């Protein structure tokens, strides 16, 4: 049996915008079966595809939706919120100093102790050893320069990077709506 054909017990539904694009790739826009059934009864979504599983009440039997689309288009924000996760996603979960992908933190280029602010243009992903080695020094004094200068990404850039990291579980009914860049290395 193929790994992406096993239905997890909670039967999540892929949530698509009204234009049939996922609301998010990473994390993938999924709702629990309970949230999905509620949205169906509130007439907020269209059912696009269903599992071969049912929920039942004394008066109703319903197949669980596996893919739903919103009835109203949600305009994506141009710029994402500044969060640790989004910094890691912008930097493709890679230390910007040595390229390591484990034990990630984030580093202020201009250290906070020197007035550096916690914002897009001053923070990069760093592994713990590089972050400790740089410490409170400026990049030039530490001899450590990021591979990519920090910047404020757009939502579209984060979606592009998110497609580099397909989730471990993909149900067959979702595959027509997901576009993963499997040729690119994260």
C-alpha positions in Angstrom: 0.0 0.0 0.0 1.3 3.5 -0.9 2.2 5.7 2.0 0.0 8.5 1.0 -3.1 6.3 0.5 -3.5 5.4 4.2 -6.2 7.6 5.7 -5.3 8.8 9.2 -8.0 8.3 11.8 -8.9 12.0 12.0 -9.7 12.2 8.2 -8.5 15.8 7.6 -9.9 17.8 4.7 -7.7 19.8 2.4 -9.1 23.3 2.3 -8.9 25.2 -1.0 -9.7 28.8 -1.6 -12.6 29.6 -3.9 -10.0 29.6 -6.8 -9.2 25.9 -5.9 -5.7 26.7 -4.6 -4.7 25.6 -1.1 -4.9 28.4 1.5 -1.4 27.4 2.6 1.3 24.8 1.5 3.4 24.8 4.6 1.7 24.0 6.9 -0.7 22.5 4.5 -4.2 24.0 4.9 -6.1 21.1 6.6 -9.2 21.1 8.8 -10.3 18.3 11.1 -13.3 16.3 10.0 -15.3 18.1 12.7 -14.4 21.6 11.5 -15.2 20.5 7.9 -18.6 19.0 8.7 -19.5 22.2 10.6 -18.4 24.4 7.6 -20.6 22.2 5.3 -23.7 22.7 7.5 -23.0 26.4 7.8 -22.8 26.5 3.9 -19.4 28.0 3.9 -17.7 25.4 1.7 -18.4 23.2 -1.4 -17.5 19.5 -1.1 -15.0 18.7 -3.9 -14.1 15.1 -2.9 -15.0 12.6 -0.1 -13.5 9.8 1.8 -15.1 6.3 1.9 -15.9 7.0 5.6 -19.1 8.2 7.1 -20.4 10.1 10.1 -23.8 9.3 11.3 -26.5 10.8 13.5 -30.0 9.5 14.3 -31.3 11.3 11.2 -28.3 11.7 8.8 -25.5 9.8 7.2 -22.8 11.8 5.6 -19.5 10.8 3.8 -16.6 12.7 5.2 -15.2 15.4 2.9 -11.6 15.0 1.9 -11.3 18.2 -0.2 -13.4 21.3 0.3 -13.4 24.7 -1.4 -14.4 28.0 0.3 -17.5 29.6 -1.2 -16.0 33.0 -0.7 -12.6 33.9 -2.0 -10.1 34.8 0.8 -7.7 37.4 -0.5 -4.2 36.4 0.7 -2.2 39.0 2.5 0.7 40.3 0.5 3.1 40.1 3.4 3.1 37.3 6.1 3.3 37.9 9.8 6.8 38.0 11.3 7.1 34.7 13.2 10.0 32.3 14.0 8.4 29.7 11.7 8.1 32.1 8.8 11.8 33.2 9.2 12.8 29.5 9.1 10.5 29.0 6.0 12.0 32.1 4.3 15.5 30.7 4.9 14.4 27.2 3.9 15.1 25.7 7.3 18.8 26.2 6.8 21.4 27.9 8.9 22.4 31.0 6.9 26.0 30.8 8.2 27.0 27.1 7.7 24.1 25.4 5.9 23.2 23.0 8.7 19.5 22.0 9.0 19.4 20.9 12.6 19.1 22.6 16.0 17.8 25.9 14.4 17.3 29.2 16.2 17.3 32.7 14.8 20.0 35.2 15.0 19.9 39.0 15.0 22.5 40.4 12.6 22.7 43.5 14.6 22.5 42.0 18.1 19.7 43.2 20.4 22.4 44.2 22.9 23.6 46.8 20.3 20.1 48.0 19.5 19.1 45.5 16.8 15.4 45.0 16.3 13.5 41.8 15.9 12.2 42.3 12.4 12.6 40.7 8.9 15.6 42.7 7.8 17.7 41.9 10.9 16.9 38.2 11.6 18.3 35.1 9.9 18.0 31.4 10.6 21.0 30.1 12.5 21.9 26.7 14.0 22.6 26.9 17.7 26.4 26.4 17.4 26.7 29.3 14.9 24.4 31.5 17.0 26.6 30.9 20.0 29.8 31.5 18.1 28.5 34.8 16.7 27.1 35.8 20.1 26.7 39.6 20.6 29.2 40.4 17.8 28.4 42.2 14.6 28.8 40.0 11.5 32.0 41.6 10.4 33.6 41.3 13.8 32.6 37.6 14.1 33.7 36.9 10.5 30.3 35.5 9.9 28.1 36.7 7.0 24.7 35.2 6.1 24.5 33.4 2.8 21.4 35.5 2.0 20.7 39.0 3.3 17.5 39.0 5.4 14.5 40.5 3.8 10.7 40.7 4.2 9.3 37.9 2.0 5.9 38.0 0.3 3.3 35.3 1.0 3.9 34.0 -2.5 7.6 33.5 -1.7 6.7 31.5 1.5 4.2 29.4 -0.5 7.0 28.7 -3.0 9.4 27.7 -0.3 6.7 25.6 1.5 6.2 23.6 -1.7 9.8 22.4 -1.2 8.7 20.5 1.9 5.9 18.2 1.1 4.2 16.7 4.1 4.5 13.0 5.0 0.9 12.4 4.4 -0.9 13.2 1.1 -4.3 11.6 0.4 -4.9 10.6 -3.2 -7.9 13.0 -3.5 -5.6 16.0 -2.7 -3.0 15.4 -5.4 -4.8 17.3 -8.2 -4.7 20.5 -6.1 -1.2 20.4 -4.8 1.9 21.4 -6.8 5.2 20.3 -5.2 8.6 21.3 -6.5 10.0 17.8 -6.2 13.0 18.6 -8.5 14.4 21.3 -6.2 16.4 20.4 -3.1 15.3 22.3 0.1 
